[in-house]
Amino acid sequence: MDIHFLLQLPVANLLWLDYMTKVLQNVLLINCSELTYSQLTW
């Protein structure tokens, strides 16, 4: 699939943004829980 073609589609754009937001939220959650865990065990 061509990325430029996907970027021209509003729906695909929204889905991509939604997906990236969820991924970022998961990464932040994992990082926060790891930091908390390391602080507790430290």
CORCOR-V911996 format. One record per backbone hydrogen bond with DSSP energy under -0.5 kcal/mol. CO is the residue of the C=O (numbers start at 0). NH is the residue of the N-H. Records with the same first field share a line. If there is no record, write none. Layout:
BEGIN
CO->NH + NH
END
This chain:
BEGIN
0->2
1->5
2->6
3->7
5->8
7->9
8->12
9->13
10->14
11->15
12->16
13->17
14->18
15->19
16->20
17->21
18->22
19->23
20->24
21->25
22->26
23->27
24->28
25->29
26->30
27->31
28->32
29->33
30->34
31->35
32->36
33->37
34->38
35->39
36->40
37->41
END
